[in-house]
Amino acid sequence: MFIKIKGVQHYLWRAVDQDSDELDILMQKRRNKKAAMKFFNKLLKGQRQQR
């Protein structure tokens, strides 16, 4: 998803669980899929341990 803040385009990544609850978001000025995947994999790893 793309959003503009003060005229500058940013990339917004969202982690959503099976119940459509938003777990976390990541906003980046430059699109970096590898960094986003690393961030969310770490987040989801913690979620699996809690359930």
CHARMM internal coordinates of N, CA and C (Angstrom, degrees):
IC EDIT
DIST 1 N 1 CA 1.4315
DIST 1 CA 1 C 1.5250
ANGL 1 N 1 CA 1 C 107.15
DIST 1 C 2 N 1.2995
ANGL 1 CA 1 C 2 N 117.34
DIHE 1 N 1 CA 1 C 2 N 144.79
DIST 2 N 2 CA 1.4551
ANGL 1 C 2 N 2 CA 123.22
DIHE 1 CA 1 C 2 N 2 CA 179.22
DIST 2 CA 2 C 1.5238
ANGL 2 N 2 CA 2 C 109.76
DIHE 1 C 2 N 2 CA 2 C -112.11
DIST 2 C 3 N 1.3157
ANGL 2 CA 2 C 3 N 116.30
DIHE 2 N 2 CA 2 C 3 N 138.33
DIST 3 N 3 CA 1.4611
ANGL 2 C 3 N 3 CA 120.87
DIHE 2 CA 2 C 3 N 3 CA 173.65
DIST 3 CA 3 C 1.5231
ANGL 3 N 3 CA 3 C 108.05
DIHE 2 C 3 N 3 CA 3 C -135.66
DIST 3 C 4 N 1.3239
ANGL 3 CA 3 C 4 N 116.31
DIHE 3 N 3 CA 3 C 4 N 155.10
DIST 4 N 4 CA 1.4603
ANGL 3 C 4 N 4 CA 120.65
DIHE 3 CA 3 C 4 N 4 CA 177.05
DIST 4 CA 4 C 1.5220
ANGL 4 N 4 CA 4 C 109.15
DIHE 3 C 4 N 4 CA 4 C -112.97
DIST 4 C 5 N 1.3207
ANGL 4 CA 4 C 5 N 115.17
DIHE 4 N 4 CA 4 C 5 N 131.51
DIST 5 N 5 CA 1.4554
ANGL 4 C 5 N 5 CA 122.07
DIHE 4 CA 4 C 5 N 5 CA 176.46
DIST 5 CA 5 C 1.5213
ANGL 5 N 5 CA 5 C 106.65
DIHE 4 C 5 N 5 CA 5 C -124.38
DIST 5 C 6 N 1.3176
ANGL 5 CA 5 C 6 N 116.10
DIHE 5 N 5 CA 5 C 6 N 117.40
DIST 6 N 6 CA 1.4673
ANGL 5 C 6 N 6 CA 122.46
DIHE 5 CA 5 C 6 N 6 CA -176.74
DIST 6 CA 6 C 1.5299
ANGL 6 N 6 CA 6 C 111.01
DIHE 5 C 6 N 6 CA 6 C 52.00
DIST 6 C 7 N 1.3323
ANGL 6 CA 6 C 7 N 115.73
DIHE 6 N 6 CA 6 C 7 N 39.77
DIST 7 N 7 CA 1.4523
ANGL 6 C 7 N 7 CA 121.49
DIHE 6 CA 6 C 7 N 7 CA 176.84
DIST 7 CA 7 C 1.5192
ANGL 7 N 7 CA 7 C 115.44
DIHE 6 C 7 N 7 CA 7 C 80.45
DIST 7 C 8 N 1.3316
ANGL 7 CA 7 C 8 N 118.32
DIHE 7 N 7 CA 7 C 8 N 0.29
DIST 8 N 8 CA 1.4643
ANGL 7 C 8 N 8 CA 122.30
DIHE 7 CA 7 C 8 N 8 CA -179.42
DIST 8 CA 8 C 1.5262
ANGL 8 N 8 CA 8 C 108.56
DIHE 7 C 8 N 8 CA 8 C -104.68
DIST 8 C 9 N 1.3339
ANGL 8 CA 8 C 9 N 117.05
DIHE 8 N 8 CA 8 C 9 N 127.63
DIST 9 N 9 CA 1.4643
ANGL 8 C 9 N 9 CA 121.80
DIHE 8 CA 8 C 9 N 9 CA -179.69
DIST 9 CA 9 C 1.5244
ANGL 9 N 9 CA 9 C 110.83
DIHE 8 C 9 N 9 CA 9 C -74.74
DIST 9 C 10 N 1.3292
ANGL 9 CA 9 C 10 N 115.45
DIHE 9 N 9 CA 9 C 10 N 134.10
DIST 10 N 10 CA 1.4594
ANGL 9 C 10 N 10 CA 122.78
DIHE 9 CA 9 C 10 N 10 CA 177.20
DIST 10 CA 10 C 1.5236
ANGL 10 N 10 CA 10 C 108.57
DIHE 9 C 10 N 10 CA 10 C -126.54
DIST 10 C 11 N 1.3151
ANGL 10 CA 10 C 11 N 115.85
DIHE 10 N 10 CA 10 C 11 N 156.43
DIST 11 N 11 CA 1.4600
ANGL 10 C 11 N 11 CA 122.43
DIHE 10 CA 10 C 11 N 11 CA 176.65
DIST 11 CA 11 C 1.5217
ANGL 11 N 11 CA 11 C 108.19
DIHE 10 C 11 N 11 CA 11 C -103.43
DIST 11 C 12 N 1.3044
ANGL 11 CA 11 C 12 N 115.77
DIHE 11 N 11 CA 11 C 12 N 132.01
DIST 12 N 12 CA 1.4593
ANGL 11 C 12 N 12 CA 121.89
DIHE 11 CA 11 C 12 N 12 CA -178.15
DIST 12 CA 12 C 1.5189
ANGL 12 N 12 CA 12 C 109.07
DIHE 11 C 12 N 12 CA 12 C -116.64
DIST 12 C 13 N 1.3196
ANGL 12 CA 12 C 13 N 116.29
DIHE 12 N 12 CA 12 C 13 N 120.50
DIST 13 N 13 CA 1.4577
ANGL 12 C 13 N 13 CA 123.02
DIHE 12 CA 12 C 13 N 13 CA 177.44
DIST 13 CA 13 C 1.5275
ANGL 13 N 13 CA 13 C 107.21
DIHE 12 C 13 N 13 CA 13 C -108.98
DIST 13 C 14 N 1.3328
ANGL 13 CA 13 C 14 N 117.00
DIHE 13 N 13 CA 13 C 14 N 136.68
DIST 14 N 14 CA 1.4641
ANGL 13 C 14 N 14 CA 120.62
DIHE 13 CA 13 C 14 N 14 CA -179.95
DIST 14 CA 14 C 1.5227
ANGL 14 N 14 CA 14 C 110.05
DIHE 13 C 14 N 14 CA 14 C -127.09
DIST 14 C 15 N 1.3286
ANGL 14 CA 14 C 15 N 116.21
DIHE 14 N 14 CA 14 C 15 N 138.53
DIST 15 N 15 CA 1.4626
ANGL 14 C 15 N 15 CA 121.95
DIHE 14 CA 14 C 15 N 15 CA 173.81
DIST 15 CA 15 C 1.5253
ANGL 15 N 15 CA 15 C 107.27
DIHE 14 C 15 N 15 CA 15 C -104.14
DIST 15 C 16 N 1.3300
ANGL 15 CA 15 C 16 N 115.46
DIHE 15 N 15 CA 15 C 16 N 123.34
DIST 16 N 16 CA 1.4611
ANGL 15 C 16 N 16 CA 121.52
DIHE 15 CA 15 C 16 N 16 CA -177.16
DIST 16 CA 16 C 1.5263
ANGL 16 N 16 CA 16 C 108.22
DIHE 15 C 16 N 16 CA 16 C -126.17
DIST 16 C 17 N 1.3410
ANGL 16 CA 16 C 17 N 116.65
DIHE 16 N 16 CA 16 C 17 N 135.33
DIST 17 N 17 CA 1.4654
ANGL 16 C 17 N 17 CA 119.31
DIHE 16 CA 16 C 17 N 17 CA 179.60
DIST 17 CA 17 C 1.5299
ANGL 17 N 17 CA 17 C 110.76
DIHE 16 C 17 N 17 CA 17 C -86.75
DIST 17 C 18 N 1.3270
ANGL 17 CA 17 C 18 N 116.69
DIHE 17 N 17 CA 17 C 18 N -177.57
DIST 18 N 18 CA 1.4597
ANGL 17 C 18 N 18 CA 121.74
DIHE 17 CA 17 C 18 N 18 CA -175.71
DIST 18 CA 18 C 1.5149
ANGL 18 N 18 CA 18 C 113.15
DIHE 17 C 18 N 18 CA 18 C -65.89
DIST 18 C 19 N 1.3331
ANGL 18 CA 18 C 19 N 118.25
DIHE 18 N 18 CA 18 C 19 N -18.33
DIST 19 N 19 CA 1.4620
ANGL 18 C 19 N 19 CA 122.32
DIHE 18 CA 18 C 19 N 19 CA 177.82
DIST 19 CA 19 C 1.5249
ANGL 19 N 19 CA 19 C 112.15
DIHE 18 C 19 N 19 CA 19 C -94.76
DIST 19 C 20 N 1.3334
ANGL 19 CA 19 C 20 N 116.87
DIHE 19 N 19 CA 19 C 20 N 11.13
DIST 20 N 20 CA 1.4729
ANGL 19 C 20 N 20 CA 124.62
DIHE 19 CA 19 C 20 N 20 CA -179.62
DIST 20 CA 20 C 1.5249
ANGL 20 N 20 CA 20 C 112.81
DIHE 19 C 20 N 20 CA 20 C 66.60
DIST 20 C 21 N 1.3306
ANGL 20 CA 20 C 21 N 116.60
DIHE 20 N 20 CA 20 C 21 N 21.77
DIST 21 N 21 CA 1.4594
ANGL 20 C 21 N 21 CA 120.67
DIHE 20 CA 20 C 21 N 21 CA 174.42
DIST 21 CA 21 C 1.5255
ANGL 21 N 21 CA 21 C 108.19
DIHE 20 C 21 N 21 CA 21 C -86.01
DIST 21 C 22 N 1.3114
ANGL 21 CA 21 C 22 N 116.19
DIHE 21 N 21 CA 21 C 22 N 134.26
DIST 22 N 22 CA 1.4635
ANGL 21 C 22 N 22 CA 120.58
DIHE 21 CA 21 C 22 N 22 CA 179.22
DIST 22 CA 22 C 1.5227
ANGL 22 N 22 CA 22 C 109.08
DIHE 21 C 22 N 22 CA 22 C -77.93
DIST 22 C 23 N 1.3282
ANGL 22 CA 22 C 23 N 115.94
DIHE 22 N 22 CA 22 C 23 N 122.19
DIST 23 N 23 CA 1.4619
ANGL 22 C 23 N 23 CA 120.76
DIHE 22 CA 22 C 23 N 23 CA -178.69
DIST 23 CA 23 C 1.5159
ANGL 23 N 23 CA 23 C 111.73
DIHE 22 C 23 N 23 CA 23 C -86.63
DIST 23 C 24 N 1.3232
ANGL 23 CA 23 C 24 N 116.30
DIHE 23 N 23 CA 23 C 24 N -44.21
DIST 24 N 24 CA 1.4598
ANGL 23 C 24 N 24 CA 120.76
DIHE 23 CA 23 C 24 N 24 CA -178.68
DIST 24 CA 24 C 1.5223
ANGL 24 N 24 CA 24 C 108.85
DIHE 23 C 24 N 24 CA 24 C -167.29
DIST 24 C 25 N 1.3211
ANGL 24 CA 24 C 25 N 115.76
DIHE 24 N 24 CA 24 C 25 N 164.71
DIST 25 N 25 CA 1.4614
ANGL 24 C 25 N 25 CA 120.92
DIHE 24 CA 24 C 25 N 25 CA 176.53
DIST 25 CA 25 C 1.5212
ANGL 25 N 25 CA 25 C 108.90
DIHE 24 C 25 N 25 CA 25 C -131.14
DIST 25 C 26 N 1.3169
ANGL 25 CA 25 C 26 N 114.96
DIHE 25 N 25 CA 25 C 26 N 157.18
DIST 26 N 26 CA 1.4542
ANGL 25 C 26 N 26 CA 122.10
DIHE 25 CA 25 C 26 N 26 CA 175.58
DIST 26 CA 26 C 1.5155
ANGL 26 N 26 CA 26 C 107.13
DIHE 25 C 26 N 26 CA 26 C -135.24
DIST 26 C 27 N 1.3264
ANGL 26 CA 26 C 27 N 117.29
DIHE 26 N 26 CA 26 C 27 N 127.04
DIST 27 N 27 CA 1.4534
ANGL 26 C 27 N 27 CA 121.71
DIHE 26 CA 26 C 27 N 27 CA 178.54
DIST 27 CA 27 C 1.5286
ANGL 27 N 27 CA 27 C 108.20
DIHE 26 C 27 N 27 CA 27 C -117.02
DIST 27 C 28 N 1.3453
ANGL 27 CA 27 C 28 N 115.37
DIHE 27 N 27 CA 27 C 28 N 133.08
DIST 28 N 28 CA 1.4541
ANGL 27 C 28 N 28 CA 121.10
DIHE 27 CA 27 C 28 N 28 CA -178.13
DIST 28 CA 28 C 1.5233
ANGL 28 N 28 CA 28 C 109.82
DIHE 27 C 28 N 28 CA 28 C -132.84
DIST 28 C 29 N 1.3337
ANGL 28 CA 28 C 29 N 116.53
DIHE 28 N 28 CA 28 C 29 N 144.89
DIST 29 N 29 CA 1.4631
ANGL 28 C 29 N 29 CA 119.97
DIHE 28 CA 28 C 29 N 29 CA 174.11
DIST 29 CA 29 C 1.5161
ANGL 29 N 29 CA 29 C 110.65
DIHE 28 C 29 N 29 CA 29 C -73.40
DIST 29 C 30 N 1.3334
ANGL 29 CA 29 C 30 N 116.16
DIHE 29 N 29 CA 29 C 30 N -37.41
DIST 30 N 30 CA 1.4632
ANGL 29 C 30 N 30 CA 120.85
DIHE 29 CA 29 C 30 N 30 CA 177.44
DIST 30 CA 30 C 1.5092
ANGL 30 N 30 CA 30 C 108.92
DIHE 29 C 30 N 30 CA 30 C -113.98
DIST 30 C 31 N 1.3117
ANGL 30 CA 30 C 31 N 115.94
DIHE 30 N 30 CA 30 C 31 N 145.02
DIST 31 N 31 CA 1.4602
ANGL 30 C 31 N 31 CA 119.95
DIHE 30 CA 30 C 31 N 31 CA -179.53
DIST 31 CA 31 C 1.5226
ANGL 31 N 31 CA 31 C 109.67
DIHE 30 C 31 N 31 CA 31 C -74.09
DIST 31 C 32 N 1.3238
ANGL 31 CA 31 C 32 N 115.89
DIHE 31 N 31 CA 31 C 32 N 120.78
DIST 32 N 32 CA 1.4508
ANGL 31 C 32 N 32 CA 122.04
DIHE 31 CA 31 C 32 N 32 CA 179.99
DIST 32 CA 32 C 1.5293
ANGL 32 N 32 CA 32 C 107.32
DIHE 31 C 32 N 32 CA 32 C -138.23
DIST 32 C 33 N 1.3199
ANGL 32 CA 32 C 33 N 115.21
DIHE 32 N 32 CA 32 C 33 N 89.23
DIST 33 N 33 CA 1.4644
ANGL 32 C 33 N 33 CA 120.69
DIHE 32 CA 32 C 33 N 33 CA -175.32
DIST 33 CA 33 C 1.5210
ANGL 33 N 33 CA 33 C 111.74
DIHE 32 C 33 N 33 CA 33 C -62.81
DIST 33 C 34 N 1.3292
ANGL 33 CA 33 C 34 N 117.24
DIHE 33 N 33 CA 33 C 34 N -38.42
DIST 34 N 34 CA 1.4627
ANGL 33 C 34 N 34 CA 120.70
DIHE 33 CA 33 C 34 N 34 CA -178.69
DIST 34 CA 34 C 1.5353
ANGL 34 N 34 CA 34 C 110.80
DIHE 33 C 34 N 34 CA 34 C -61.52
DIST 34 C 35 N 1.3271
ANGL 34 CA 34 C 35 N 117.32
DIHE 34 N 34 CA 34 C 35 N -43.57
DIST 35 N 35 CA 1.4658
ANGL 34 C 35 N 35 CA 121.24
DIHE 34 CA 34 C 35 N 35 CA 179.00
DIST 35 CA 35 C 1.5300
ANGL 35 N 35 CA 35 C 110.83
DIHE 34 C 35 N 35 CA 35 C -66.60
DIST 35 C 36 N 1.3272
ANGL 35 CA 35 C 36 N 116.79
DIHE 35 N 35 CA 35 C 36 N -38.83
DIST 36 N 36 CA 1.4623
ANGL 35 C 36 N 36 CA 120.50
DIHE 35 CA 35 C 36 N 36 CA 179.38
DIST 36 CA 36 C 1.5258
ANGL 36 N 36 CA 36 C 110.49
DIHE 35 C 36 N 36 CA 36 C -65.49
DIST 36 C 37 N 1.3322
ANGL 36 CA 36 C 37 N 117.55
DIHE 36 N 36 CA 36 C 37 N -43.64
DIST 37 N 37 CA 1.4606
ANGL 36 C 37 N 37 CA 120.82
DIHE 36 CA 36 C 37 N 37 CA 179.45
DIST 37 CA 37 C 1.5279
ANGL 37 N 37 CA 37 C 111.17
DIHE 36 C 37 N 37 CA 37 C -63.71
DIST 37 C 38 N 1.3143
ANGL 37 CA 37 C 38 N 117.28
DIHE 37 N 37 CA 37 C 38 N -39.25
DIST 38 N 38 CA 1.4597
ANGL 37 C 38 N 38 CA 121.28
DIHE 37 CA 37 C 38 N 38 CA 177.93
DIST 38 CA 38 C 1.5333
ANGL 38 N 38 CA 38 C 110.48
DIHE 37 C 38 N 38 CA 38 C -62.96
DIST 38 C 39 N 1.3348
ANGL 38 CA 38 C 39 N 116.46
DIHE 38 N 38 CA 38 C 39 N -44.80
DIST 39 N 39 CA 1.4600
ANGL 38 C 39 N 39 CA 122.36
DIHE 38 CA 38 C 39 N 39 CA 179.25
DIST 39 CA 39 C 1.5283
ANGL 39 N 39 CA 39 C 110.90
DIHE 38 C 39 N 39 CA 39 C -60.05
DIST 39 C 40 N 1.3341
ANGL 39 CA 39 C 40 N 117.11
DIHE 39 N 39 CA 39 C 40 N -49.34
DIST 40 N 40 CA 1.4554
ANGL 39 C 40 N 40 CA 120.46
DIHE 39 CA 39 C 40 N 40 CA -175.69
DIST 40 CA 40 C 1.5268
ANGL 40 N 40 CA 40 C 112.77
DIHE 39 C 40 N 40 CA 40 C -74.71
DIST 40 C 41 N 1.3162
ANGL 40 CA 40 C 41 N 118.75
DIHE 40 N 40 CA 40 C 41 N -32.50
DIST 41 N 41 CA 1.4573
ANGL 40 C 41 N 41 CA 120.08
DIHE 40 CA 40 C 41 N 41 CA 175.32
DIST 41 CA 41 C 1.5230
ANGL 41 N 41 CA 41 C 110.54
DIHE 40 C 41 N 41 CA 41 C -63.21
DIST 41 C 42 N 1.3197
ANGL 41 CA 41 C 42 N 116.38
DIHE 41 N 41 CA 41 C 42 N -39.36
DIST 42 N 42 CA 1.4636
ANGL 41 C 42 N 42 CA 120.81
DIHE 41 CA 41 C 42 N 42 CA 176.73
DIST 42 CA 42 C 1.5329
ANGL 42 N 42 CA 42 C 110.12
DIHE 41 C 42 N 42 CA 42 C -64.66
DIST 42 C 43 N 1.3226
ANGL 42 CA 42 C 43 N 116.67
DIHE 42 N 42 CA 42 C 43 N -42.06
DIST 43 N 43 CA 1.4637
ANGL 42 C 43 N 43 CA 121.65
DIHE 42 CA 42 C 43 N 43 CA 178.08
DIST 43 CA 43 C 1.5287
ANGL 43 N 43 CA 43 C 110.39
DIHE 42 C 43 N 43 CA 43 C -62.54
DIST 43 C 44 N 1.3250
ANGL 43 CA 43 C 44 N 117.06
DIHE 43 N 43 CA 43 C 44 N -48.41
DIST 44 N 44 CA 1.4594
ANGL 43 C 44 N 44 CA 120.44
DIHE 43 CA 43 C 44 N 44 CA -177.42
DIST 44 CA 44 C 1.5223
ANGL 44 N 44 CA 44 C 112.33
DIHE 43 C 44 N 44 CA 44 C -67.96
DIST 44 C 45 N 1.3135
ANGL 44 CA 44 C 45 N 117.84
DIHE 44 N 44 CA 44 C 45 N -31.01
DIST 45 N 45 CA 1.4584
ANGL 44 C 45 N 45 CA 121.01
DIHE 44 CA 44 C 45 N 45 CA 176.59
DIST 45 CA 45 C 1.5339
ANGL 45 N 45 CA 45 C 109.81
DIHE 44 C 45 N 45 CA 45 C -60.94
DIST 45 C 46 N 1.3194
ANGL 45 CA 45 C 46 N 116.63
DIHE 45 N 45 CA 45 C 46 N -42.37
DIST 46 N 46 CA 1.4674
ANGL 45 C 46 N 46 CA 121.57
DIHE 45 CA 45 C 46 N 46 CA 176.62
DIST 46 CA 46 C 1.5142
ANGL 46 N 46 CA 46 C 112.66
DIHE 45 C 46 N 46 CA 46 C -66.41
DIST 46 C 47 N 1.3341
ANGL 46 CA 46 C 47 N 117.72
DIHE 46 N 46 CA 46 C 47 N -34.47
DIST 47 N 47 CA 1.4581
ANGL 46 C 47 N 47 CA 121.74
DIHE 46 CA 46 C 47 N 47 CA 178.76
DIST 47 CA 47 C 1.5195
ANGL 47 N 47 CA 47 C 111.22
DIHE 46 C 47 N 47 CA 47 C -67.92
DIST 47 C 48 N 1.3286
ANGL 47 CA 47 C 48 N 118.11
DIHE 47 N 47 CA 47 C 48 N -38.47
DIST 48 N 48 CA 1.4650
ANGL 47 C 48 N 48 CA 121.36
DIHE 47 CA 47 C 48 N 48 CA 179.96
DIST 48 CA 48 C 1.5132
ANGL 48 N 48 CA 48 C 111.37
DIHE 47 C 48 N 48 CA 48 C -64.40
DIST 48 C 49 N 1.3261
ANGL 48 CA 48 C 49 N 117.74
DIHE 48 N 48 CA 48 C 49 N -34.47
DIST 49 N 49 CA 1.4584
ANGL 48 C 49 N 49 CA 121.16
DIHE 48 CA 48 C 49 N 49 CA -178.78
DIST 49 CA 49 C 1.5229
ANGL 49 N 49 CA 49 C 111.36
DIHE 48 C 49 N 49 CA 49 C -72.40
DIST 49 C 50 N 1.3319
ANGL 49 CA 49 C 50 N 117.76
DIHE 49 N 49 CA 49 C 50 N -28.77
DIST 50 N 50 CA 1.4638
ANGL 49 C 50 N 50 CA 121.38
DIHE 49 CA 49 C 50 N 50 CA -177.59
DIST 50 CA 50 C 1.5206
ANGL 50 N 50 CA 50 C 112.58
DIHE 49 C 50 N 50 CA 50 C -77.59
DIST 50 C 51 N 1.3202
ANGL 50 CA 50 C 51 N 118.28
DIHE 50 N 50 CA 50 C 51 N -24.72
DIST 51 N 51 CA 1.4748
ANGL 50 C 51 N 51 CA 120.49
DIHE 50 CA 50 C 51 N 51 CA -174.85
DIST 51 CA 51 C 1.4810
ANGL 51 N 51 CA 51 C 112.01
DIHE 50 C 51 N 51 CA 51 C -87.90
END
COOR INIT
IC SEED 1 N 1 CA 1 C
IC BUILD
